[in-house]
């Protein structure tokens, strides 16, 4: 991680120097523009007042004017590069924050979690403020973010996982490609063109196909106006008739413009609000030419976007030209040209015909192009995580296994210096891991470590472990269940409903030999008395184990490990606490978060009460503040 930080810091220093230099250049260019304008104004006044005559009256004002236009164009180029450098600077700063797990400083990743995945997402922190999505996702286009979210929620086949792992390994050291992709996708995301609208248009009906008469009228009107204009300058031509006919046609064209321009312009805006918006897609597609042709995943993306005669780069290059014509009305000086050609020749209709001709040829391929870019963003996101966490490993997916076996597995959302890793084994079928321990000792963290790493594994990513193997899994959790006043559901009933969903999923997967259910249950059924809770938990565990599911359950109920019905089917581990005196002479509770075999020998609830000032001066009858009975 330190090597990554050094690389990012060096890049930040370099960009800051370039940005400072461009700022100085912009100030000098602005000063030069002002001087050139004053020089032009002075020469123009001299020419108009007669102080300059002959050729000098034209040349002297013209030279500073031309220089002013050239300087303005160069100024715009410098400012454009300055904006790009500012984005690059922000990208590298965010990478350092991602390394440091500075969640508050990282931008929120907008992803709408499907209702059926809400529990899993909430339990494992897949999305939200401090989440796996924030850590792993550097995609910025809406489709790229959606793709990355789907990869975290929907486990893919073992064959696809292997393909993704190879692609991620290939991209791991492509530092500059990652930065360039983030820059371009950031620009696409900032554009007013919605890829969803572009997709809807590409797959939609042709507007002019339902109004063919309008196309033919536009062509006829343009031909007649052109004939009137040409004939008007012929000697002996009936100028009154030609002028009158031309005026009538222009008035009719103005009427058609008023009536149809709204619908036509909305189509133009869906494809590209500005010409440069589509140009960004061209650059984004062209970036795939730097991908390896030998890798299966990356080769498919390259083939889709830059290979062949009618590839995405050449096709969107043509589209950029069409959009440039369609959006002439948005440019200051070109607006007057647009109005003239629209009223004379119905320019919008001819441009729309050109656009729909493109749609006929390429419309069915647009979805595949954007899908390829979204896939590339997701693969680059996973490669970014692999680059940051160089000590993490690719897991092995064993279709014949029914165990999750990991060496030194840790919580991927914790900073490296805070993370404590443990060797964990879950399974085989018909067995479970029972995790006991004191409050705050690390039970929930262990369950989330297992769940998060399994999610990463089945997305094709590296995992936070020294080694890990697992079968294809379906993950179900019950950790953060809450009551719902609006739905009239108590905490206990909400948890029962969630457990019923998990049980049904286990029953369905029992018939699926290709996937195993992994359940992770944290302190379940706390909303009832201890006696009934123990009976209910045993029944839930029995039901899941009989369905050939594997999993882990954490509990404070130390007697659960001794229950006859599950004693032989569970392996018990525990976390513990210890106490130290601080310099002020007060006792402080400490945790080492190391997993140990067997049932926890200690509890700490009464000790915690004492530490916050709510304990008894003497222990109540039958209670032991340090040891379980």
C-alpha positions in Angstrom: 0.0 0.0 0.0 2.9 2.4 0.7 4.2 1.9 -2.8 0.7 2.9 -4.1 0.6 5.9 -1.9 4.1 7.0 -3.1 3.0 6.7 -6.7 -0.1 8.6 -6.2 1.6 11.4 -4.2 4.3 11.7 -6.9 1.5 12.0 -9.5 -0.3 14.6 -7.4 2.9 16.7 -7.0 3.4 16.5 -10.8 -0.2 17.6 -11.5 0.0 20.4 -9.0 3.1 21.8 -10.7 1.4 21.6 -14.2 -1.8 23.2 -12.9 0.2 26.0 -11.3 2.1 26.5 -14.6 -1.2 26.6 -16.5 -2.7 29.1 -14.1 0.2 31.4 -14.8 -0.1 30.8 -18.5 -3.8 31.6 -18.4 -3.2 34.9 -16.7 -0.5 35.9 -19.2 -2.8 34.8 -22.1 -5.6 36.8 -20.7 -3.4 39.9 -20.4 -2.2 39.3 -24.0 -5.8 39.1 -25.2 -6.6 42.4 -23.5 -3.6 44.0 -25.1 -4.4 42.7 -28.6 -8.0 43.9 -28.2 -6.8 47.4 -27.3 -4.3 47.3 -30.2 -7.1 46.3 -32.6 -9.4 49.0 -31.2 -6.7 51.6 -31.6 -5.9 50.6 -35.2 -9.6 50.4 -36.0 -10.2 54.0 -34.7 -7.1 55.2 -36.6 -8.5 53.6 -39.8 -12.0 55.1 -39.3 -10.7 58.6 -38.5 -8.4 58.6 -41.6 -5.1 58.4 -39.8 -4.5 55.2 -41.7 -5.1 55.0 -45.4 -4.8 52.6 -48.2 -3.7 49.1 -47.5 -2.6 50.0 -44.0 -6.2 50.8 -43.0 -7.1 47.1 -43.6 -3.9 45.4 -42.6 -3.1 47.0 -39.3 -6.5 46.4 -37.7 -6.7 42.9 -39.2 -3.4 41.6 -37.8 -4.2 42.1 -34.1 -7.7 40.8 -34.8 -6.4 37.6 -36.3 -3.9 37.3 -33.4 -6.8 37.8 -31.0 -8.8 35.0 -32.5 -5.7 32.7 -32.5 -4.9 33.6 -28.9 -8.5 33.0 -27.8 -8.5 29.5 -29.4 -5.2 28.7 -27.7 -6.6 30.0 -24.4 -9.6 27.7 -24.7 -7.2 24.7 -25.3 -5.2 25.6 -22.2 -8.3 25.9 -20.1 -9.6 22.6 -21.4 -6.3 20.9 -20.5 -6.5 22.6 -17.1 -9.9 21.2 -16.4 -8.7 17.7 -17.3 -5.7 18.1 -15.0 -7.9 19.2 -12.2 -10.0 16.0 -12.7 -6.8 13.9 -12.8 -5.7 15.6 -9.6 -9.1 14.8 -7.9 -8.9 11.2 -9.1 -5.4 10.6 -7.6 -6.5 12.3 -4.3 -9.5 10.0 -4.1 -7.3 7.0 -4.6 -5.2 7.9 -1.6 -8.5 8.4 0.4 -9.6 5.0 -0.8 -6.3 3.5 0.4 -6.8 5.1 3.8 -10.4 4.1 4.0 -11.4 7.8 4.4 -15.0 7.1 3.7 -16.3 10.7 4.4 -13.9 12.2 1.8 -14.9 9.7 -1.0 -17.8 10.6 -3.2 -21.0 8.6 -2.8 -21.6 6.0 -5.5 -25.3 6.3 -6.7 -26.7 2.7 -6.9 -30.3 1.7 -6.3 -30.2 -1.6 -4.4 -33.0 -4.0 -5.5 -35.5 -4.7 -2.7 -34.7 -8.5 -2.7 -31.0 -7.6 -2.0 -31.6 -5.0 0.7 -30.9 -7.2 3.7 -27.7 -8.6 2.3 -26.5 -5.2 1.3 -27.3 -3.7 4.7 -25.8 -6.6 6.6 -22.5 -6.7 4.7 -22.1 -3.0 4.0 -22.1 -3.6 0.2 -23.4 -0.1 -0.6 -23.5 3.2 1.3 -21.2 5.5 3.2 -18.5 3.0 4.3 -19.1 0.2 1.8 -17.5 -2.3 -0.5 -18.9 -0.4 -3.5 -17.1 2.7 -2.4 -13.9 0.8 -1.9 -13.9 -1.2 -5.2 -15.8 0.9 -7.7 -14.0 3.6 -9.7 -16.6 3.5 -12.5 -18.4 6.8 -13.1 -20.8 6.3 -16.0 -24.3 5.3 -14.9 -24.0 2.0 -16.8 -20.6 1.2 -15.3 -21.8 1.8 -11.8 -24.9 -0.4 -12.4 -22.7 -3.1 -13.8 -20.3 -3.0 -10.8 -23.2 -3.1 -8.4 -24.7 -6.2 -10.2 -21.3 -8.0 -10.0 -21.3 -7.5 -6.3 -24.9 -8.7 -5.9 -25.1 -11.5 -8.5 -22.5 -14.2 -8.3 -21.3 -15.4 -11.7 -20.4 -18.9 -12.9 -17.0 -20.4 -12.0 -15.9 -20.1 -15.6 -16.7 -16.4 -15.8 -14.9 -15.8 -12.4 -11.7 -17.3 -13.9 -12.0 -15.1 -17.0 -12.5 -12.0 -14.8 -9.6 -12.9 -12.6 -7.2 -13.2 -15.6 -8.4 -9.8 -17.0 -8.0 -8.1 -13.6 -4.5 -9.5 -13.3 -3.7 -8.2 -16.8 -5.0 -4.7 -15.9 -3.5 -4.6 -12.4 -0.4 -2.6 -13.4 -2.1 -0.4 -16.0 -1.8 2.8 -13.9 -2.2 5.3 -16.8 -5.1 3.4 -18.4 -7.0 3.4 -15.2 -6.5 7.2 -14.8 -7.5 7.8 -18.4 -10.6 5.7 -18.1 -11.7 7.5 -15.0 -11.1 10.9 -16.7 -13.2 10.0 -19.7 -15.9 8.3 -17.8 -16.1 11.3 -15.4 -16.6 13.5 -18.5 -19.3 11.2 -19.8 -21.0 11.2 -16.4 -20.8 15.0 -16.3 -22.4 15.4 -19.8 -26.1 16.1 -20.1 -26.5 13.1 -22.4 -28.1 10.2 -20.6 -26.9 6.8 -21.8 -30.3 5.4 -20.9 -31.9 7.8 -23.4 -29.3 7.0 -26.0 -30.1 3.3 -25.6 -33.8 3.9 -25.7 -33.4 5.9 -28.9 -31.1 3.3 -30.5 -33.6 0.5 -29.8 -36.6 2.6 -30.6 -38.7 3.3 -33.7 -37.7 5.6 -36.5 -39.6 8.8 -36.1 -39.5 9.7 -39.8 -40.7 6.2 -40.8 -44.1 7.1 -39.4 -44.0 10.5 -41.2 -42.5 9.7 -44.6 -44.6 12.4 -46.1 -42.8 14.9 -44.0 -39.4 13.7 -45.4 -40.6 14.0 -48.9 -42.1 17.4 -48.3 -38.8 18.6 -46.8 -37.0 17.4 -49.9 -39.5 18.9 -52.3 -39.5 22.2 -50.4 -35.7 22.4 -50.3 -35.5 21.7 -54.0 -38.1 24.4 -54.8 -36.5 27.0 -52.6 -33.1 26.2 -54.2 -34.6 26.5 -57.7 -36.2 29.9 -56.7 -32.8 31.2 -55.4 -30.9 30.1 -58.5 -33.6 31.2 -60.9 -33.8 34.6 -59.2 -30.4 35.6 -60.6 -31.0 34.5 -64.2 -31.5 37.4 -66.6 -35.2 37.8 -67.6 -36.4 35.5 -64.8 -39.9 36.3 -63.4 -38.5 37.6 -60.1 -41.9 38.6 -58.7 -43.2 35.0 -59.1 -40.1 33.4 -57.9 -39.8 35.7 -54.9 -43.5 35.2 -54.0 -43.2 31.4 -54.3 -40.0 31.5 -52.2 -41.7 33.6 -49.6 -44.7 31.2 -49.4 -42.3 28.3 -49.0 -40.3 30.0 -46.3 -43.6 30.8 -44.4 -44.7 27.2 -44.7 -41.2 26.0 -43.5 -41.5 28.4 -40.5 -44.8 26.8 -39.6 -43.4 23.3 -39.9 -40.4 24.4 -37.7 -42.7 25.7 -35.0 -44.9 22.6 -35.1 -42.2 19.8 -35.3 -39.0 21.3 -33.9 -39.7 20.3 -30.3 -40.1 16.6 -31.1 -37.1 16.6 -33.5 -34.8 18.5 -31.0 -35.7 16.1 -28.2 -34.4 13.2 -30.4 -31.2 15.2 -31.1 -30.8 15.8 -27.3 -31.3 12.1 -26.4 -28.4 11.2 -28.8 -26.0 13.9 -27.8 -26.7 17.2 -26.1 -23.5 18.7 -27.6 -21.1 17.4 -30.2 -18.4 17.0 -27.6 -20.6 14.7 -25.5 -20.5 12.1 -28.3 -16.8 12.9 -28.8 -16.1 11.6 -25.3 -17.7 8.3 -26.2 -15.4 8.1 -29.2 -12.4 8.6 -26.9 -13.8 6.1 -24.4 -14.3 3.4 -27.1 -10.8 4.2 -28.6 -9.2 3.5 -25.2 -10.0 -0.2 -25.6 -7.3 -0.3 -28.3 -4.8 -0.5 -25.5 -6.3 -3.7 -24.1 -4.6 -7.1 -24.6 -5.9 -9.2 -27.5 -4.7 -12.4 -25.8 -7.0 -12.1 -22.8 -10.5 -13.5 -23.3 -12.5 -10.8 -21.5 -10.4 -7.9 -22.7 -10.1 -9.3 -26.2 -14.0 -9.4 -26.5 -14.2 -5.8 -25.4 -11.5 -4.7 -27.9 -13.2 -6.7 -30.7 -16.5 -5.0 -30.0 -15.2 -1.5 -29.8 -12.2 -1.0 -32.1 -11.9 -4.0 -34.5 -13.6 -4.4 -37.8 -14.7 -2.0 -40.5 -17.8 -0.7 -38.8 -16.5 -0.6 -35.2 -17.7 1.6 -32.4 -15.0 4.2 -32.9 -15.7 4.8 -36.6 -19.5 4.6 -36.1 -19.6 7.1 -33.2 -17.1 9.3 -35.2 -19.8 9.6 -37.9 -22.4 10.2 -35.2 -20.4 13.0 -33.8 -20.5 14.8 -37.2 -24.3 14.3 -37.4 -24.7 15.7 -33.9 -22.5 18.6 -34.8 -25.0 19.4 -37.5 -28.0 18.8 -35.3 -26.8 21.0 -32.5 -25.8 24.0 -34.6 -28.5 26.0 -32.9 -26.6 25.8 -29.6 -23.6 27.8 -30.9 -23.7 31.6 -30.8 -22.7 32.5 -34.3 -23.8 29.3 -35.9 -27.3 29.8 -34.6 -27.9 32.5 -37.3 -26.7 30.1 -39.9 -29.0 27.4 -38.5 -32.0 29.7 -38.6 -31.3 30.7 -42.2 -30.9 27.1 -43.4 -33.8 25.8 -41.4 -36.3 28.4 -42.7 -35.0 27.9 -46.3 -34.4 24.2 -46.5 -35.9 22.6 -43.3 -32.4 21.5 -42.1 -33.8 19.6 -39.1 -35.6 17.1 -41.3 -32.6 16.3 -43.4 -30.4 16.0 -40.4 -32.9 13.7 -38.7 -33.0 11.5 -41.9 -29.2 11.3 -41.7 -29.4 10.4 -38.0 -32.0 7.7 -38.6 -30.0 6.3 -41.4 -27.2 5.8 -38.9 -29.7 4.3 -36.4 -30.7 1.7 -39.0 -27.1 0.7 -39.5 -25.8 0.8 -35.9 -28.7 1.1 -33.5 -28.8 -2.6 -32.6 -25.1 -2.5 -31.7 -25.2 0.5 -29.3 -26.3 -1.6 -26.3 -23.3 -3.9 -26.9 -20.9 -1.0 -27.1 -22.1 0.6 -23.9 -22.2 -2.8 -22.2 -18.6 -3.4 -23.2 -17.6 0.0 -21.7 -19.4 -0.8 -18.5 -17.7 -4.2 -18.3 -14.3 -2.5 -18.9 -15.1 0.0 -16.1 -15.9 -2.9 -13.7 -12.8 -4.9 -14.6 -10.7 -1.8 -14.2 -12.3 -1.2 -10.8 -11.4 -4.7 -9.6 -7.9 -4.2 -11.0 -7.6 -1.0 -9.1 -8.4 -2.9 -5.9 -5.8 -5.6 -6.7 -3.2 -2.8 -7.3 -4.0 -1.2 -4.0 -4.0 -4.4 -2.0 -1.0 -6.2 -3.5 -0.9 -8.8 -0.6 -4.5 -9.9 -1.4 -5.0 -13.0 -3.5 -7.3 -14.5 -6.1 -9.4 -17.3 -4.5 -9.9 -20.6 -6.2 -13.5 -21.7 -7.0 -13.9 -25.5 -6.5 -17.2 -26.8 -8.0 -16.7 -30.1 -6.2 -16.2 -28.6 -2.7 -18.7 -27.8 0.0 -16.3 -25.9 2.2 -15.1 -22.3 2.5 -11.5 -22.5 3.6 -9.4 -19.4 4.1 -6.1 -18.6 5.6 -5.6 -15.2 7.3 -8.9 -13.8 6.2 -9.7 -10.2 7.2 -12.3 -7.5 6.9 -11.6 -5.7 3.6 -13.2 -2.4 4.7 -10.9 -1.9 7.6 -7.5 -0.1 7.2 -4.5 -2.4 6.9 -3.1 -1.2 10.2 -6.4 -2.0 12.1 -7.2 -5.3 10.4 -6.7 -8.6 12.4 -6.8 -11.7 10.3 -7.8 -15.3 11.2 -7.9 -18.7 9.7 -11.5 -19.7 9.1 -13.1 -22.8 7.8 -16.9 -23.2 7.1 -18.4 -26.5 6.1 -18.7 -29.2 4.8 -22.4 -29.6 4.3 -24.5 -30.4 7.3 -22.1 -28.5 9.6 -21.7 -25.0 10.8 -19.3 -22.6 12.6 -20.6 -21.4 16.0 -18.9 -18.2 17.1 -19.1 -17.2 20.7 -17.5 -14.4 22.7 -18.0 -11.2 24.7 -19.6 -8.0 23.5 -17.4 -6.1 21.0 -14.9 -8.9 20.8 -15.1 -9.4 17.0 -17.9 -11.9 16.3 -19.9 -9.7 13.9 -16.7 -8.5 12.2 -15.7 -12.1 11.5 -19.1 -12.9 9.9 -18.8 -9.8 7.7 -15.3 -10.6 6.8 -16.4 -14.0 5.5 -19.4 -12.5 3.7 -17.6 -9.6 2.0 -14.7 -11.8 0.8 -17.1 -14.3 -0.6 -18.8 -11.5 -2.5 -15.5 -10.3 -3.8 -14.5 -13.8 -4.8 -17.6 -14.4 -6.8 -17.3 -11.0 -8.6 -13.8 -12.0 -9.9 -11.8 -9.9 -7.5 -8.9 -10.5 -5.2 -9.9 -11.2 -1.6 -8.5 -10.1 1.8 -6.8 -13.3 2.7 -3.5 -15.2 2.3 -5.4 -18.0 0.6 -9.0 -18.9 0.0 -11.0 -21.6 -1.7 -14.8 -21.9 -1.9 -17.6 -23.5 -3.9 -20.0 -21.5 -5.9 -22.2 -19.8 -3.3 -25.5 -18.1 -2.6 -25.0 -15.9 0.4 -27.8 -15.1 2.8 -27.5 -13.1 6.0 -29.4 -12.0 9.1 -27.5 -9.4 11.0 -29.1 -6.0 11.2 -32.8 -6.6 11.4 -35.0 -3.7 12.6 -38.7 -3.3 13.4 -41.0 -1.3 11.2 -43.7 0.8 12.7 -45.2 1.7 9.3 -45.6 -2.0 8.4 -46.7 -2.9 11.8 -43.9 -5.5 12.2 -42.0 -6.0 15.4 -38.3 -6.6 15.6 -38.9 -10.3 16.4 -41.4 -10.8 13.6 -39.1 -9.0 11.1 -36.3 -11.3 12.0 -38.6 -14.4 11.7 -39.6 -13.3 8.2 -36.0 -12.9 7.2 -35.1 -16.3 8.6 -38.0 -17.8 6.7 -36.6 -16.3 3.5 -33.2 -17.8 4.2 -34.8 -21.2 4.9 -36.8 -21.2 1.7 -33.6 -20.3 -0.2 -31.8 -23.2 1.4 -34.6 -25.6 0.4 -34.4 -24.4 -3.3 -30.6 -24.6 -3.4 -30.7 -28.1 -2.0 -31.9 -29.2 -5.4 -29.2 -27.3 -7.2 -25.9 -29.3 -7.2 -24.0 -26.3 -8.7 -24.4 -23.9 -5.8 -24.2 -24.0 -2.0 -26.1 -21.7 0.4 -23.8 -19.9 2.8 -25.7 -18.4 5.8 -24.3 -15.9 8.2 -26.5 -15.2 11.3 -25.5 -12.7 13.9 -27.2 -12.9 17.4 -30.5 -14.0 15.9 -33.9 -14.0 17.7 -32.9 -11.5 20.5 -36.5 -10.3 20.7 -37.7 -13.1 23.0 -36.9 -14.8 26.3 -33.7 -16.9 26.5 -35.4 -20.3 26.9 -37.6 -19.9 23.8 -34.8 -18.2 21.9 -32.5 -21.2 22.3 -35.1 -23.7 21.2 -35.9 -21.4 18.1 -32.3 -21.0 17.2 -31.7 -24.8 17.4 -34.7 -25.4 15.1 -33.5 -22.8 12.6 -30.0 -24.3 12.5 -31.4 -27.8 12.1 -33.6 -26.8 9.2 -30.6 -25.1 7.4 -28.2 -27.9 8.0 -30.8 -30.5 6.8 -31.0 -28.5 3.6 -27.2 -29.1 3.0 -26.4 -25.4 3.7 -23.2 -24.3 5.3 -22.7 -21.2 7.5 -21.7 -19.5 10.7 -23.7 -18.2 13.5 -22.6 -15.9 16.4 -24.2 -16.0 19.8 -23.9 -14.9 23.4 -25.7 -18.1 24.4 -22.9 -20.3 25.6 -25.2 -23.2 26.3 -26.2 -23.3 22.6 -22.9 -25.1 21.8 -23.9 -27.9 24.3 -27.4 -28.5 22.8 -27.8 -32.1 22.0 -29.3 -31.6 18.5 -26.5 -29.5 17.1 -23.4 -30.3 19.3 -22.0 -32.8 16.9 -22.8 -30.6 13.8 -21.0 -27.4 14.9 -17.5 -26.4 15.4 -17.1 -23.8 18.1 -14.7 -20.9 18.1 -14.6 -17.8 20.3 -13.1 -14.3 20.8 -12.2 -12.9 24.2 -11.3 -9.7 26.0 -8.7 -8.8 28.6 -8.3 -5.9 31.0 -5.4 -3.5 31.6 -4.9 -0.5 33.9 -4.3 2.8 32.1 -1.9 5.5 33.5 -4.8 7.0 35.5 -5.2 3.7 37.4 -8.5 2.8 35.7 -9.3 -0.5 34.1 -9.6 -0.6 30.3 -11.1 -3.4 28.3 -8.9 -4.6 25.4 -9.5 -7.0 22.5 -7.0 -8.8 20.4 -9.7 -10.0 17.9 -7.9 -13.3 17.5 -10.2 -16.3 17.0 -9.6 -19.3 19.3 -11.0 -22.8 19.3 -13.7 -23.8 21.7 -16.5 -21.9 23.6 -15.8 -18.5 25.1 -14.8 -18.9 28.8 -15.6 -15.3 29.6 -18.4 -12.7 29.4 -18.2 -9.0 29.9 -21.7 -7.5 30.3 -21.5 -6.9 34.0 -18.0 -5.6 33.7 -19.2 -3.1 31.1 -22.0 -2.0 33.4 -19.5 -1.4 36.1 -17.2 0.6 33.8 -20.0 3.0 32.8 -21.0 3.5 36.4 -24.1 1.2 36.4 -22.6 -1.7 38.3 -23.3 -3.0 41.9 -20.9 -2.2 44.7 -21.0 -6.0 45.3 -22.0 -8.5 42.7 -25.6 -9.7 42.8 -26.2 -13.1 44.2 -25.2 -15.9 41.7 -23.4 -13.5 39.4 -19.8 -13.6 38.3 -18.4 -10.4 36.6 -15.5 -12.2 35.0 -16.2 -15.9 34.5 -19.1 -17.8 33.1 -20.5 -20.5 35.3 
